[in-house]
Amino acid sequence: MNGFEFEIVNVIIGIVSLGILIFTWIQNRQSNMLRDYEGRLFNALCLLAACESVATMFLTYLEDVDNKVLLAIDAFFQMTDGVLCTVLVLQWLIFLDYVLYHSRDHIRRTYRRAYVPIVICVVIEFLWSLFNVVAPKGMSGNDAVWTMPFSLIGLFIELYYLTASFRLVRIYHKNNVQPAFLKVNLFVWPFVAGYLLLFFTGYEFRILGVTVGILITWFRLKKRGRFLDEATGFYKPGYLPYAEAGQKGRGMEEWSVMVFETDGDAGVLAEVLKAFRPENSALMRSGSGQFLLAGSVREPSELRFIMDSVRDAVAEEEPGIEVRTSWTERNAGESAENYLRRIGVALD
């Protein structure tokens, strides 16, 4: 490998990665699929990857060079590239966590100190680079010497975050019967492939693997978007048959559905339903003022308690709003599609 070839290949990798990210960002803007806090987290993920793509274009190949200024400049871009990659993996973990649980408070509590190991690595790399600047001639002849500490420690941090993402999804599936839509391995395997290509070829394929993983992530969430109501963020009724088909044997085929209808402000009812929804349940919107709460609760007394609580809470919030509630028992072995049709709910 020579310096010119190294730089040209990395520029091509950076341009291709940047192109993939721009395509993904434009598609998301046009579809308006990822919005609010989830959209901001995804945009941050794309922005970090774009910055790393640009940093990749400026990487140079220096070997047996005595000019410490050139080595310092190259080490800066090497370190920037490595830091961005580590932060990118952490951002992916945060994004995944929010997609699964939709809790901003949980994100703030869990990840408020997550950047501390990265900051420590940056400090170590800075001190190591400073040592090489003042070191006797000959100790800094290869730019790998400058970036080795962060490269190794950063790699271990990234592996820790990726392992945490698998653990996060496993816990989700253990406590929830609904589909997660996102598959961690579809992000991790391109990332690992990029690292392997980096190791065997020396070219920065790592960022290309990351951008492919981001693109796959978006397409997976686009599949989820087919079942989301844009106005409320609730699912559409067609979500229930889809979820049951993909989660056979996990209990969703026994879920019952409560129906809530109002001719008043549907937004008030929607907010109350968010507050009163039990664990392992799904909120759906069918029509302008009709909402469905599907879940594992089947006892008539518990169902009546939930419906009465929602009705009372809406009346307390907006006294003039009337909420009509109903529930029809689900027959044994009845499919979600037939059940929804029997209670008069359109699947579209």
PECORLIN-V999400 format. One record per residue. N is the residue number from 1. PHI is phi in radians with two decimals (none if undefined). PSI is psi in degrees with one decimal (* if undefined). Layout:
BEGIN
n = [N,N]
phi = [PHI,PHI]
psi = [PSI,PSI]
END
This chain:
BEGIN
n = [1,2,3,4,5,6,7,8,9,10,11,12,13,14,15,16,17,18,19,20,21,22,23,24,25,26,27,28,29,30,31,32,33,34,35,36,37,38,39,40,41,42,43,44,45,46,47,48,49,50,51,52,53,54,55,56,57,58,59,60,61,62,63,64,65,66,67,68,69,70,71,72,73,74,75,76,77,78,79,80,81,82,83,84,85,86,87,88,89,90,91,92,93,94,95,96,97,98,99,100,101,102,103,104,105,106,107,108,109,110,111,112,113,114,115,116,117,118,119,120,121,122,123,124,125,126,127,128,129,130,131,132,133,134,135,136,137,138,139,140,141,142,143,144,145,146,147,148,149,150,151,152,153,154,155,156,157,158,159,160,161,162,163,164,165,166,167,168,169,170,171,172,173,174,175,176,177,178,179,180,181,182,183,184,185,186,187,188,189,190,191,192,193,194,195,196,197,198,199,200,201,202,203,204,205,206,207,208,209,210,211,212,213,214,215,216,217,218,219,220,221,222,223,224,225,226,227,228,229,230,231,232,233,234,235,236,237,238,239,240,241,242,243,244,245,246,247,248,249,250,251,252,253,254,255,256,257,258,259,260,261,262,263,264,265,266,267,268,269,270,271,272,273,274,275,276,277,278,279,280,281,282,283,284,285,286,287,288,289,290,291,292,293,294,295,296,297,298,299,300,301,302,303,304,305,306,307,308,309,310,311,312,313,314,315,316,317,318,319,320,321,322,323,324,325,326,327,328,329,330,331,332,333,334,335,336,337,338,339,340,341,342,343,344,345,346,347,348]
phi = [none,-1.94,-1.05,-1.10,-1.08,-1.02,-1.21,-1.11,-1.08,-1.18,-1.11,-1.08,-1.05,-1.10,-1.14,-1.08,-1.08,-1.11,-1.09,-1.08,-1.17,-1.10,-1.04,-1.10,-1.12,-1.11,-1.06,-1.19,-1.11,-1.22,-1.44,0.95,-1.41,-1.72,-2.22,0.94,-1.16,-1.09,-1.14,-1.15,-1.11,-1.19,-1.10,-1.11,-1.08,-1.14,-1.13,-1.09,-1.15,-1.13,-1.10,-1.19,-1.07,-1.16,-1.05,-1.07,-1.14,-1.72,-1.23,-2.16,-1.95,-2.06,-2.49,0.96,-1.88,-1.69,-1.30,-1.26,-1.16,-1.08,-1.11,-1.16,-1.12,-1.12,-1.11,-1.05,-1.22,-1.08,-1.18,-1.04,-1.07,-1.17,-1.08,-1.07,-1.13,-1.16,-1.11,-1.09,-1.13,-1.12,-1.11,-1.08,-1.07,-1.12,-1.07,-1.04,-1.02,-1.22,-1.06,-1.34,-2.01,0.86,-2.26,-1.21,-1.10,-1.09,-1.08,-1.11,-1.19,-1.36,-1.96,-1.16,-1.96,-1.19,-1.49,-1.03,-1.04,-1.18,-1.08,-1.06,-1.13,-1.10,-1.10,-1.04,-1.13,-1.10,-1.14,-1.16,-1.14,-1.08,-1.06,-1.22,-1.19,-1.63,-1.24,-1.05,-0.98,1.87,-1.45,-2.14,-1.32,-2.32,-1.14,-1.10,-1.09,-1.26,-1.82,-1.01,-1.01,-1.19,-1.00,-1.28,-1.16,-1.05,-1.08,-1.14,-1.13,-1.07,-1.09,-1.11,-1.14,-1.16,-1.09,-1.10,-1.16,-1.11,-1.12,-1.07,-1.21,-1.10,-1.13,-1.04,-1.18,-1.23,-1.77,-2.30,-1.66,-1.42,-1.17,-1.57,1.18,-1.36,-2.02,-1.05,-1.11,-1.28,-1.67,-1.24,-1.12,-1.05,-1.11,-1.12,-1.07,-1.10,-1.16,-1.12,-1.13,-1.08,-1.17,-1.50,-1.92,1.53,-1.54,-1.41,-1.28,-0.99,-1.18,-1.14,-1.09,-1.12,-1.17,-1.10,-1.09,-1.14,-1.09,-1.12,-1.01,-1.11,-1.15,-1.14,-1.29,-1.10,-1.10,-1.12,-1.06,-1.09,-1.85,-1.78,-1.47,-1.12,-1.22,-1.97,1.43,-1.33,-1.31,-1.52,-0.98,-1.12,-1.13,-1.09,-1.06,-1.11,-1.12,-1.13,-1.13,-1.51,-2.13,-1.00,1.44,-1.89,1.81,-1.18,-1.20,-1.85,-1.13,-1.87,-2.21,-1.73,-1.94,-2.16,-2.29,-2.61,-1.72,-1.61,-1.27,-1.18,-1.11,-1.12,-1.09,-1.07,-1.15,-1.16,-1.09,-1.04,-1.30,-1.76,-1.18,-1.30,-1.14,0.91,-2.46,-2.34,-1.68,-2.30,-2.04,-2.29,1.61,-1.13,-2.15,-2.00,-2.21,-2.11,-2.07,-1.81,-2.94,-1.44,-1.19,-2.25,-1.18,-0.96,-1.15,-1.20,-1.11,-1.11,-1.10,-1.11,-1.14,-1.15,-1.13,-1.13,-1.09,-1.16,-1.17,-1.14,-1.10,-1.26,-1.29,-2.38,-0.97,-1.46,-1.59,-1.79,-2.03,-1.74,-2.18,-2.73,-2.67,-2.13,-1.12,-1.57,-1.30,-1.09,1.36,-1.33,-1.24,-1.08,-1.08,-1.16,-1.09,-1.11,-1.14,-1.16,-1.62,1.45,-1.86,-1.35,-1.41,-1.27]
psi = [131.7,167.1,-42.8,-46.2,-43.1,-46.2,-41.0,-46.7,-41.7,-35.0,-43.6,-44.5,-43.6,-42.5,-45.1,-44.0,-43.7,-38.7,-42.6,-41.6,-41.8,-42.5,-45.8,-43.8,-43.1,-43.3,-40.7,-39.4,-42.2,-37.5,-21.2,37.3,-47.6,113.0,176.5,-137.9,-38.3,-40.9,-39.0,-39.4,-40.8,-41.0,-37.8,-38.4,-46.2,-40.1,-42.5,-42.2,-36.8,-41.8,-40.4,-35.7,-42.8,-43.4,-36.0,-36.1,-22.2,3.2,139.8,164.4,106.7,128.7,135.5,46.1,133.4,-12.0,105.9,-22.0,-46.4,-41.4,-38.7,-41.5,-45.7,-40.2,-34.9,-47.2,-35.5,-46.1,-40.9,-43.8,-44.5,-42.6,-45.5,-38.9,-42.8,-44.3,-35.4,-43.7,-39.1,-41.4,-36.9,-43.6,-43.3,-43.9,-45.4,-45.2,-44.6,-38.1,-37.0,-43.1,-16.4,50.6,107.4,-35.6,-41.9,-41.2,-45.6,-42.5,-41.7,-36.5,13.7,-24.4,14.6,-23.3,-6.5,-48.2,-35.3,-42.2,-41.4,-41.0,-40.0,-41.3,-44.4,-44.5,-39.4,-45.5,-37.6,-41.6,-40.5,-40.2,-41.7,-26.9,-40.7,-2.4,159.1,153.9,135.2,-21.2,-11.7,34.0,-10.5,132.2,-18.5,-30.6,-33.8,-36.3,-2.9,-45.6,-48.9,-36.7,-45.0,-49.2,-41.2,-39.4,-43.0,-38.0,-43.8,-42.9,-37.0,-45.1,-40.0,-40.4,-39.2,-34.6,-39.9,-42.4,-38.1,-45.3,-37.2,-42.0,-39.7,-48.2,-27.4,-35.8,-9.8,140.8,-8.2,153.6,148.2,-16.5,-51.0,137.2,117.6,-38.7,-24.7,-16.1,-39.0,-43.2,-42.7,-37.2,-46.2,-41.2,-40.1,-40.1,-40.7,-41.9,-37.4,-42.4,-41.9,-26.1,-25.0,-9.2,152.9,62.9,-9.1,-46.0,-32.5,-40.0,-40.5,-44.9,-36.1,-40.8,-39.3,-41.2,-43.9,-39.8,-45.2,-42.6,-33.9,-41.2,-25.4,-35.2,-41.2,-36.4,-23.9,-23.8,6.5,138.3,123.6,-36.1,-39.0,-20.1,0.5,163.9,159.4,157.9,-28.7,-12.4,-37.7,-48.8,-38.3,-46.8,-42.1,-38.2,-35.4,-13.0,37.9,138.8,4.9,5.0,-9.7,-24.1,-7.6,3.4,143.1,165.3,127.2,139.3,130.8,127.9,144.9,149.0,-3.0,-146.7,106.7,-25.7,-37.1,-45.6,-40.5,-43.9,-38.2,-41.7,-37.6,-38.6,-30.3,-1.6,133.0,170.6,155.8,54.8,164.2,134.0,133.7,150.7,129.4,96.5,170.8,-37.6,17.0,127.7,148.9,137.3,107.3,136.3,-178.3,-7.4,127.0,-16.7,127.6,-37.9,-40.0,-39.5,-43.3,-37.6,-44.4,-45.5,-41.2,-39.2,-42.3,-43.9,-43.3,-39.4,-39.0,-42.5,-34.7,-36.1,-46.8,95.4,-26.9,-6.0,127.9,132.7,125.3,134.2,152.1,159.5,133.9,129.4,141.4,134.0,150.5,129.8,2.9,132.8,156.1,-38.4,-48.6,-37.6,-47.1,-40.4,-36.6,-32.3,10.1,27.2,126.4,140.7,-17.5,*]
END
